[in-house]
Amino acid sequence: MNTVMVINRRRFLKTAALFGGGLILGVALPGGKADSQPAGEKTSFVPNAFLRIGSDDSVTIIINKSEMGQGVYTSLPMLVAEELEADWSTIRIEPAPVHPAYNHAEWGGMQGTGGSTSVKSEWTRLRTAGAAARIMLIRAAADTWKVKPESCRAEQGHVLHPPTRRRISYGALAEKAAKLSPPTTIPLKPDNQLKLLGTSVKRLDTPAKVNGSAVFGIDAGGKDILIALVAHPPVFGGKVKSLSADTARNTQGVKDVVVLDSGVAVVADSFWAAERGRDALEIVWDEGPMAAFETATQRKEYAALAQTPGAVARHEGDAEKALKQAARSIHAEYEVPYLAHATMEPLNCVVELRDDRCDIWVGTQFQTADRDAAARVSGLKPEQVSVHTMFLGCGFGRRANPASDFVVEAVKIAKAVKKPIRMIWTREDDTKAGYYRPMWYDRISAGIDTSGKPVAWRHTIVGQSIMEGTPFAASIRNGVDETSVEGAHDIPYAIPHVHVDLHSPKTGVPVLWWRSVGHSHTAFVVESFLDELAHAAGQDPYAYRLALLKSHPRHRAVLKRAAEQAGWGRPLPKNHFHGIAVHASFGSYVAQVAEVSVKPDGTVRVHKVFCAVDCGKTVNPDTIAAQMEGAIVFGLSATLHGAITFKQGRVEQSNFHDYPVLRMAEMPEVTVSIIKSTEAPGGIGEPGVPPVAPAVCNAVFAATGKRIRRLPIRTEELKRT
């Protein structure tokens, strides 16, 4: 073992790729000749790319998604185990290498995790992998017993022959099954025969995370590995103008100083030596055109843009005419700030670069993009680069960067020093020099008739495109980035005249998807403004929504369930008030009711959140509830606290003291109810975020009569005079 510690140093696996509905055996992964098993493991049955069964009865499921707390190391194995009829206690998990066999089933030519797609993208493929193996094992047992396969069945890691009461373990059948041809027809179980899916199963990764044996990216690397920190420009787009590094080089423990396009790296034998060395750097920066950039100015520019027509995202009827003819018109402007991802585990990357190969240990959401970027920087071929996916201490989209920013930086440093390195971005580094959820400004108008029903809806959105400048830019159509308008151009409410348009101004601030992406801002605007219309019409906000959602039964179902849970309309504790919101995203439907109080000094306290979710067919209800709870925490952090602001080109925030997240003392009581559904699986990691802000802010209005149109909530605006 060299200086780099690994989870699994296996480089070969005789495997199969599932393409369409078929199985292809014997596809070798990068690294040399194919091998049927990892060293030291007795394996003789590898029916496809996602599964191997050992002669010791072990079942190893290869996971092509990143585990960042959302539970895919349990939910995805459940898909395989259900159809395989495996003994759950024998299940092992292993992260997939980068290979086309493990590409995202919906994204095409890349391997990655995001968009709340893990379960829904693998629902059929992984179940098919398990079913194919089960069929082959049954055939092997039938051949052993000289009986018909249809007289056998699989159960708990064994094949049974009920007429003769014989049973044989999968491990005992592994060698024979490996010699069989894969089935051409692979039927999946009907819903009424599912045993594991839809049940609460304890997470497979919990023991390792509890006992400390789980290896995250920041844990990788042996005792002798060098640590690298980078001094980034204080202003985005800045470059090194002059550098004096003598003091840094003379700092005890510092081994090297490397000038990069993105800044100056200090490489040392410990984190603290690297930090002291970085502090000792004397850098004069050319701050570039962003040196005068300020949030206050940007707000004014966005507000001005919102007064002008943008690229049309939706146009039905004649909203302008209907507004003029409406019995009453309502106008409002909303805004939300840049937001940091603030992942629990700071960004990091371990690189071991040699002449003929590069090994990278990293918590990543974009394995293929990072592999290809590393190859480009190192001068190697992609097949010479191995990405070892570690546990991620949260992602929220930050570790799914098409630019592979922190991975590229790490490879460049390793290439310069010619030794294995672990590069770390401190919390301050990522807060001040990372990527952000864009700032958004919305101008919205609606007209209602004499009964209070909306007849016109006019919505202009202003904010940076996260697709522009990335490999996904081709998805932009007629100037409209779908991720900018999702949740706004497709509002479900029955309104005859709708016009939604978009401005995508360019700035030097790097932006990236953030948990729930465009829905994170559109839900706040749409559901807050819908609440405004309800009050303008003199109607109950819950009943108002129901009446406008007659053609959307899944919206109505979650809305009703959340309201019932909360006891909507019933008396609340003194000075407590309810707010409600409903939103669909990533194929799932979520409604939330927030119970809120507001102190005289303007402090908002969220006491309870009642959440109802319809995510289609379910895998593990415990995971769904946990993701809803986590999403509510995430959304509340942004609602109550989150903001990245700029002054003289510099990010004003640096760590949790001035970019706070929700504290334990602020945590509300959360109740989650899951709607039973036969619809296709939807996403679950992100859909719980969008309704939080509007539900809370609508409750604040109910409590104070003051409408929150700008996040985060500012206590000074709610103080009682």
BELZIVEN-V907354 format. One record per residue. N is the residue number from 1. SS is DSSP state (a for helix, b for strand, c for the rest). PSI is psi in radians with two decimals (* if undefined). D_LAST is the distance of its C-alpha to the last C-alpha in Angstrom with 2 decimals. Layout:
# BELZIVEN-V907354
n={N:N}
ss={SS:SS}
psi={PSI:PSI}
d_last={D_LAST:D_LAST}
This chain:
# BELZIVEN-V907354
n={1:2:3:4:5:6:7:8:9:10:11:12:13:14:15:16:17:18:19:20:21:22:23:24:25:26:27:28:29:30:31:32:33:34:35:36:37:38:39:40:41:42:43:44:45:46:47:48:49:50:51:52:53:54:55:56:57:58:59:60:61:62:63:64:65:66:67:68:69:70:71:72:73:74:75:76:77:78:79:80:81:82:83:84:85:86:87:88:89:90:91:92:93:94:95:96:97:98:99:100:101:102:103:104:105:106:107:108:109:110:111:112:113:114:115:116:117:118:119:120:121:122:123:124:125:126:127:128:129:130:131:132:133:134:135:136:137:138:139:140:141:142:143:144:145:146:147:148:149:150:151:152:153:154:155:156:157:158:159:160:161:162:163:164:165:166:167:168:169:170:171:172:173:174:175:176:177:178:179:180:181:182:183:184:185:186:187:188:189:190:191:192:193:194:195:196:197:198:199:200:201:202:203:204:205:206:207:208:209:210:211:212:213:214:215:216:217:218:219:220:221:222:223:224:225:226:227:228:229:230:231:232:233:234:235:236:237:238:239:240:241:242:243:244:245:246:247:248:249:250:251:252:253:254:255:256:257:258:259:260:261:262:263:264:265:266:267:268:269:270:271:272:273:274:275:276:277:278:279:280:281:282:283:284:285:286:287:288:289:290:291:292:293:294:295:296:297:298:299:300:301:302:303:304:305:306:307:308:309:310:311:312:313:314:315:316:317:318:319:320:321:322:323:324:325:326:327:328:329:330:331:332:333:334:335:336:337:338:339:340:341:342:343:344:345:346:347:348:349:350:351:352:353:354:355:356:357:358:359:360:361:362:363:364:365:366:367:368:369:370:371:372:373:374:375:376:377:378:379:380:381:382:383:384:385:386:387:388:389:390:391:392:393:394:395:396:397:398:399:400:401:402:403:404:405:406:407:408:409:410:411:412:413:414:415:416:417:418:419:420:421:422:423:424:425:426:427:428:429:430:431:432:433:434:435:436:437:438:439:440:441:442:443:444:445:446:447:448:449:450:451:452:453:454:455:456:457:458:459:460:461:462:463:464:465:466:467:468:469:470:471:472:473:474:475:476:477:478:479:480:481:482:483:484:485:486:487:488:489:490:491:492:493:494:495:496:497:498:499:500:501:502:503:504:505:506:507:508:509:510:511:512:513:514:515:516:517:518:519:520:521:522:523:524:525:526:527:528:529:530:531:532:533:534:535:536:537:538:539:540:541:542:543:544:545:546:547:548:549:550:551:552:553:554:555:556:557:558:559:560:561:562:563:564:565:566:567:568:569:570:571:572:573:574:575:576:577:578:579:580:581:582:583:584:585:586:587:588:589:590:591:592:593:594:595:596:597:598:599:600:601:602:603:604:605:606:607:608:609:610:611:612:613:614:615:616:617:618:619:620:621:622:623:624:625:626:627:628:629:630:631:632:633:634:635:636:637:638:639:640:641:642:643:644:645:646:647:648:649:650:651:652:653:654:655:656:657:658:659:660:661:662:663:664:665:666:667:668:669:670:671:672:673:674:675:676:677:678:679:680:681:682:683:684:685:686:687:688:689:690:691:692:693:694:695:696:697:698:699:700:701:702:703:704:705:706:707:708:709:710:711:712:713:714:715:716:717:718:719:720:721}
ss={c:c:c:c:c:c:c:c:c:c:c:c:c:b:b:b:b:b:b:c:c:b:b:b:b:b:b:b:c:c:c:c:c:c:c:c:c:c:c:c:c:c:b:b:b:b:b:b:c:c:b:b:b:b:c:c:c:c:b:b:b:b:b:c:c:c:c:c:c:c:c:a:a:a:a:a:a:a:a:a:a:a:a:a:c:c:c:a:a:a:b:b:b:b:b:c:c:c:c:a:a:a:c:c:c:c:c:c:c:c:c:c:c:c:c:c:c:a:a:a:a:a:a:a:a:a:a:a:a:a:a:a:a:a:a:a:a:a:a:a:a:a:a:a:a:c:c:c:a:a:a:c:b:b:b:c:c:b:b:b:b:c:c:c:c:b:b:b:b:a:a:a:a:a:a:a:a:a:c:c:c:c:c:c:c:c:c:c:c:c:a:a:a:c:c:c:c:c:c:c:c:c:c:c:c:a:a:a:a:a:a:c:c:c:c:b:a:a:a:c:c:c:c:c:c:b:b:b:b:b:b:b:c:c:c:c:c:c:b:b:b:b:b:b:c:a:a:a:a:c:c:c:c:b:b:b:b:b:b:b:c:c:b:b:b:b:b:b:c:c:a:a:a:a:a:a:a:a:a:a:c:b:b:b:b:b:c:a:a:a:a:a:c:c:a:a:a:a:a:a:a:a:a:a:a:c:c:c:c:c:b:b:b:b:b:b:c:c:a:a:a:a:a:a:a:c:c:b:b:b:b:b:b:b:b:b:c:b:b:c:c:c:c:c:c:c:c:b:b:b:b:b:b:c:c:c:c:b:b:b:b:b:c:c:c:c:a:a:a:a:a:a:a:a:a:a:a:a:c:c:c:a:a:a:b:b:b:b:b:c:b:c:c:c:c:c:c:c:c:c:c:c:c:c:a:a:a:a:a:a:a:a:a:a:a:a:a:c:c:c:b:b:b:b:c:c:a:a:a:a:a:a:a:c:c:b:b:c:c:b:b:b:b:b:b:b:b:b:c:c:c:c:c:b:b:b:b:b:b:b:b:b:b:c:c:c:c:c:c:c:c:c:a:a:a:c:b:c:c:b:c:a:a:a:a:c:c:c:c:c:c:c:c:c:c:c:b:b:b:b:b:b:b:c:c:c:c:c:c:c:b:c:c:c:c:c:c:c:a:a:a:a:a:a:a:a:a:a:a:a:a:a:a:a:a:a:c:c:c:c:a:a:a:a:a:a:a:a:c:c:c:c:a:a:a:a:a:a:a:a:a:a:a:a:a:a:c:c:c:c:c:c:c:c:c:c:b:b:b:b:b:b:b:b:b:c:c:b:b:b:b:b:b:b:b:b:b:b:c:c:c:c:c:b:b:b:b:b:b:b:b:b:b:b:c:c:c:c:c:c:a:a:a:a:a:a:a:a:a:a:a:a:a:a:a:a:a:a:a:a:c:c:c:b:c:b:b:c:c:b:b:c:c:c:c:c:c:c:c:c:c:c:c:a:a:a:c:c:b:b:b:b:b:b:c:c:c:c:c:c:c:c:c:c:c:c:c:c:c:a:a:a:a:a:a:a:a:a:a:a:a:a:a:a:c:c:c:c:c:b:c:c:c:c:a:a:a:c:c:c:c}
psi={2.25:-2.78:-0.28:2.19:2.40:2.81:-0.80:1.98:0.14:2.32:-0.16:2.58:2.06:2.11:-3.13:2.58:2.42:1.94:2.17:-2.22:0.04:3.01:2.41:2.07:2.66:0.40:2.06:2.45:2.89:2.66:-0.06:-2.68:2.73:2.53:2.45:-0.21:2.68:2.67:2.35:-0.06:2.25:1.65:2.34:0.01:1.92:1.43:-0.43:3.13:-0.35:0.05:2.38:2.54:2.17:2.75:-0.21:0.23:0.09:2.54:1.98:2.16:2.18:2.12:2.16:0.26:2.75:2.31:1.90:0.52:-0.20:-0.11:0.29:-0.36:-0.03:-0.82:-0.73:-0.75:-0.55:-0.62:-0.76:-0.83:-0.59:-0.89:-0.51:-0.39:0.84:2.77:1.96:-0.51:-0.23:-0.03:2.31:2.76:2.61:2.30:2.48:2.56:2.99:2.07:2.57:-0.48:-0.43:0.24:2.66:2.28:-0.34:-0.41:-0.20:-2.20:0.74:2.71:2.27:3.02:2.19:3.06:0.36:0.75:-0.03:-0.94:-0.82:-0.54:-0.42:0.03:-0.80:-0.77:-0.83:-0.61:-0.69:-0.67:-0.78:-0.72:-0.70:-0.76:-0.71:-0.75:-0.74:-0.67:-0.70:-0.72:-0.68:-0.73:-0.74:-0.70:-0.67:-0.71:-0.12:0.85:2.99:2.42:-0.63:-0.19:-0.01:2.81:2.80:2.54:2.22:0.83:0.28:2.74:2.31:2.57:1.56:-0.69:-0.59:0.05:0.54:2.66:2.58:2.45:2.75:-0.67:-0.70:-0.40:-0.15:-0.82:-0.78:-0.72:-0.57:-0.37:-0.09:2.69:2.52:2.67:2.61:-0.43:2.21:1.49:2.53:2.77:2.48:2.77:-0.62:-0.03:0.05:2.36:-0.72:-0.79:2.35:0.00:2.75:2.01:2.38:2.45:2.42:-0.44:-0.06:-0.84:-0.79:-0.60:-0.46:-0.73:-0.04:0.06:-0.22:2.33:1.93:2.95:-0.71:-0.21:-0.34:2.58:2.43:-3.04:-0.55:0.03:2.53:2.61:2.36:2.34:2.61:2.31:1.95:2.74:2.54:-0.26:2.38:2.33:-0.06:2.76:2.78:2.17:-0.78:2.68:2.30:1.96:0.18:-0.81:-0.70:-0.78:-0.52:-0.03:2.33:2.25:-0.32:2.29:-0.50:2.76:2.24:2.19:2.22:2.92:-0.56:-0.04:-2.64:2.16:2.44:2.20:2.25:3.08:-0.01:2.84:-0.79:-0.60:-0.71:-0.68:-0.74:-0.70:-0.72:-0.70:-0.46:-0.14:2.43:1.76:2.29:2.14:2.44:1.82:-0.28:-2.93:-0.24:0.05:-0.46:0.10:2.29:2.53:-0.72:-0.73:-0.72:-0.69:-0.76:-0.70:-0.72:-0.71:-0.66:-0.72:-0.65:-0.28:-0.09:2.72:2.50:-2.97:2.32:2.15:-0.51:2.38:1.95:2.27:-2.55:1.55:-0.68:-0.80:-0.75:-0.61:-0.76:-0.54:-0.10:2.66:-0.56:2.47:2.54:2.37:2.52:2.77:2.30:2.69:2.59:2.64:3.04:2.56:2.44:2.74:-0.58:0.89:2.60:-0.77:2.11:2.75:2.49:2.83:2.27:2.29:2.26:1.86:2.18:3.14:-0.61:-0.01:2.84:2.21:2.31:2.25:2.01:2.56:1.81:2.64:-0.20:1.32:-0.82:-0.79:-0.74:-0.68:-0.83:-0.65:-0.72:-0.69:-0.74:-0.77:-0.68:-0.32:0.18:2.96:2.65:-0.64:-0.17:-0.02:2.22:2.15:2.06:1.93:2.10:3.00:2.47:2.24:1.14:2.66:-1.05:0.28:-0.36:-0.55:0.30:1.11:2.04:-0.44:-0.19:0.79:-0.91:-0.45:-0.78:-0.78:-0.77:-0.73:-0.69:-0.70:-0.80:-0.65:-0.62:-0.72:-0.26:0.62:2.73:2.38:2.68:1.99:2.36:2.32:2.18:2.95:-0.74:-0.67:-0.83:-0.57:-0.67:-0.40:0.41:-2.56:2.68:2.76:2.33:2.72:2.48:2.53:2.25:2.34:2.18:2.48:2.66:2.68:2.45:2.66:-3.01:-0.35:-0.04:-0.04:2.36:2.34:-0.27:2.57:2.11:2.08:2.09:2.24:2.38:2.16:2.77:2.56:2.35:-0.20:-0.52:2.30:0.09:2.98:-0.21:0.14:-0.41:-0.31:-0.22:2.16:2.18:0.67:0.11:2.04:2.02:-0.63:-0.25:-0.47:-0.04:2.38:-0.12:-0.79:-0.26:0.61:2.45:-0.18:2.51:1.62:2.12:-0.54:1.98:2.31:2.15:2.23:2.98:2.40:2.34:1.29:2.60:2.31:3.06:0.12:2.14:2.26:2.73:2.78:2.52:2.56:1.98:0.00:-2.23:-0.53:-0.38:-0.45:-0.60:-0.63:-0.70:-0.80:-0.90:-0.83:-0.48:-0.76:-0.62:-0.67:-0.67:-0.74:-0.71:-0.80:-0.64:-0.56:-0.11:0.53:2.76:2.26:-0.60:-0.88:-0.62:-0.79:-0.82:-0.74:-0.51:-0.02:0.48:-0.47:0.17:1.40:-0.54:-0.65:-0.82:-0.68:-0.79:-0.60:-0.81:-0.76:-0.76:-0.74:-0.71:-0.77:-0.77:-0.27:0.75:2.29:-0.23:2.77:2.48:2.91:2.71:2.31:0.27:2.49:2.67:2.56:2.62:2.64:2.65:2.46:2.48:2.37:2.58:0.57:0.13:2.82:2.25:2.33:2.51:2.50:2.18:2.34:2.09:2.61:2.71:2.12:2.84:-0.52:0.07:-0.04:2.24:2.27:2.10:1.96:-0.75:2.61:2.17:2.15:2.28:2.35:2.39:1.82:0.45:-2.63:2.45:2.72:-1.11:1.85:-0.58:-0.70:-0.71:-0.82:-0.75:-0.70:-0.62:-0.77:-0.80:-0.67:-0.64:-0.72:-0.82:-0.80:-0.65:-0.61:-0.76:-0.66:-0.73:-0.45:-0.65:2.28:2.24:2.14:2.77:2.48:2.13:0.75:-0.10:2.46:2.26:-0.31:2.78:-0.55:-2.98:-0.21:-0.52:0.04:1.24:2.65:2.94:2.30:2.82:-0.66:-0.31:-0.13:2.18:2.90:2.24:2.27:2.19:2.27:2.26:2.17:2.22:2.37:2.62:0.12:2.86:2.63:2.43:-3.08:2.84:-0.33:-0.52:-0.51:-0.28:-0.23:-0.87:-0.71:-0.19:-0.97:-0.86:-0.63:-0.78:-0.82:-0.56:-0.59:-0.66:-0.70:-0.74:-0.56:-0.61:-0.32:0.10:2.22:2.24:2.00:0.07:2.24:2.69:2.90:2.31:2.07:-0.58:-0.43:-0.24:0.00:2.46:2.32:*}
d_last={68.61:67.39:64.24:61.93:61.00:60.88:60.15:63.19:65.65:67.55:68.25:70.50:70.21:72.59:70.23:69.85:67.39:66.24:66.41:65.86:67.40:70.18:70.85:72.57:74.09:74.93:72.33:72.10:68.87:68.87:70.62:74.29:76.52:75.15:75.19:74.77:72.83:70.81:72.86:73.34:72.17:74.74:73.74:76.09:74.10:71.71:71.46:68.71:66.18:63.61:65.79:68.54:70.18:72.04:75.26:73.32:71.26:68.19:66.14:64.29:61.82:61.01:57.36:56.60:52.81:50.63:49.15:45.62:44.25:44.43:47.62:50.32:52.78:52.79:52.09:54.70:57.42:56.74:57.78:61.07:61.68:61.22:64.05:66.12:66.04:65.48:65.03:61.37:62.27:64.53:61.96:61.33:59.13:59.79:57.89:59.84:61.33:60.69:63.23:63.35:64.02:60.43:58.77:55.77:57.14:54.72:54.23:57.88:59.31:56.92:55.88:52.21:49.25:46.13:44.60:44.64:48.35:50.18:51.10:51.43:53.59:55.84:55.93:59.39:60.83:60.33:61.39:64.47:65.20:65.22:67.23:69.84:70.40:70.71:73.33:75.31:75.22:76.43:79.21:80.21:80.38:82.34:84.79:85.18:85.95:87.85:85.79:83.83:80.23:79.01:80.32:77.92:74.22:71.69:69.52:67.65:69.40:72.83:75.11:76.68:79.82:79.42:83.04:84.42:81.37:81.45:78.39:77.99:75.03:73.54:74.61:78.21:78.08:76.38:79.57:81.19:78.05:77.77:81.13:80.13:79.04:75.47:75.11:74.87:72.95:69.93:68.38:65.03:64.24:62.88:59.47:61.02:63.00:60.20:60.04:57.74:55.35:52.42:52.66:50.53:52.46:51.59:50.95:53.98:52.06:50.15:52.92:53.28:49.56:49.42:52.54:51.80:54.82:52.91:53.45:50.56:51.12:49.88:52.47:55.44:57.91:60.39:60.40:61.96:59.68:58.03:54.28:52.81:49.42:48.59:46.73:45.09:44.10:40.54:40.30:41.54:44.97:45.71:49.22:50.99:52.18:53.85:54.15:55.41:55.94:58.42:56.03:54.77:58.36:59.27:56.46:58.05:58.19:57.53:60.30:59.45:57.04:56.99:55.60:54.23:52.93:49.53:49.51:51.52:52.51:53.45:55.82:56.42:57.79:54.40:50.74:49.95:52.86:51.73:48.21:49.56:51.91:49.23:47.13:50.28:50.76:50.54:49.54:48.90:47.31:47.82:44.29:45.34:43.42:40.23:39.57:37.05:35.31:31.49:28.91:26.90:30.14:31.12:27.94:28.77:32.37:31.58:29.27:32.17:34.66:32.66:33.32:37.05:39.47:40.36:43.10:43.28:42.67:42.88:43.82:44.53:44.92:43.21:39.46:39.05:41.02:39.37:35.89:37.04:38.58:35.78:34.17:30.76:29.87:26.85:26.30:24.30:24.67:24.40:25.21:26.13:27.38:30.70:31.13:33.66:35.88:35.44:38.51:39.20:42.59:42.56:44.97:48.56:52.12:55.55:58.45:62.15:64.02:67.80:70.36:70.82:67.58:63.90:62.07:58.30:56.22:52.70:49.87:49.87:48.91:51.35:54.74:56.88:54.75:54.63:58.36:59.26:57.06:58.65:62.08:61.34:60.18:62.96:65.71:66.71:67.23:64.52:66.98:67.28:63.59:62.43:58.76:58.17:54.92:53.15:50.32:47.03:43.99:41.84:42.36:39.59:41.76:41.83:45.38:46.53:46.76:49.50:49.79:50.46:48.76:48.89:52.29:53.79:52.54:54.14:57.45:57.63:57.19:59.82:62.16:61.85:62.35:64.85:63.59:61.34:57.71:54.36:51.61:48.04:44.80:42.28:38.72:37.81:40.66:39.53:35.82:36.70:39.95:40.05:39.42:36.13:34.74:34.25:31.04:30.53:28.99:29.26:29.12:29.56:30.14:31.40:32.79:32.94:35.46:35.11:35.13:32.31:34.78:34.39:37.33:36.49:34.90:34.72:33.62:34.14:33.87:34.03:34.97:37.94:40.89:41.80:45.31:46.24:48.62:49.50:52.58:50.47:49.86:52.56:50.13:48.15:49.36:49.02:46.24:44.22:43.53:43.28:40.98:38.41:38.26:39.14:36.80:35.95:39.35:40.47:37.64:39.21:37.46:39.77:38.82:41.83:40.77:39.42:39.38:38.22:39.01:38.58:38.47:39.64:39.14:40.99:39.56:40.98:38.54:40.59:39.24:40.48:39.92:37.17:37.05:37.00:37.55:36.39:35.00:32.33:30.51:31.98:30.98:27.31:27.54:29.88:28.37:24.76:25.98:28.24:25.25:23.68:26.97:27.07:23.76:24.89:28.10:26.42:28.30:27.89:27.53:30.35:32.70:31.98:33.15:36.16:37.32:37.30:39.15:42.29:44.53:43.01:43.98:42.96:39.38:39.36:40.89:38.32:35.46:36.94:37.63:34.13:32.64:35.27:34.63:30.93:31.58:29.67:28.75:29.22:26.61:24.67:23.34:20.14:17.08:19.63:20.15:23.03:23.58:27.11:29.20:32.94:34.91:38.55:39.78:42.98:44.78:42.40:39.75:36.55:33.78:30.80:28.19:25.23:23.50:19.98:16.97:13.53:12.03:8.46:9.20:10.30:13.90:16.14:19.07:22.08:24.10:27.00:28.66:31.51:33.90:37.00:39.49:42.72:44.62:48.02:50.76:49.63:51.28:49.39:46.53:45.35:44.92:43.00:40.54:40.22:39.60:36.88:35.20:35.61:34.36:31.17:30.66:31.46:29.16:26.21:26.84:26.48:23.49:21.40:23.04:25.93:26.29:29.22:28.48:30.91:31.06:34.39:36.09:35.07:33.17:30.29:30.33:33.27:32.97:30.87:28.72:27.17:28.22:27.30:28.59:27.48:28.18:29.93:27.00:25.01:27.92:27.42:30.25:32.22:34.70:37.19:39.58:42.45:43.96:47.75:49.24:52.61:51.22:52.00:49.92:46.69:44.71:42.49:41.22:38.61:37.72:35.18:32.86:31.92:30.21:27.86:25.18:24.96:25.11:22.15:20.07:21.09:19.94:16.49:16.41:17.69:14.97:11.88:13.55:13.02:16.46:17.53:20.27:20.65:21.73:21.13:17.68:15.17:12.54:10.47:10.42:9.14:6.27:3.75:0.00}
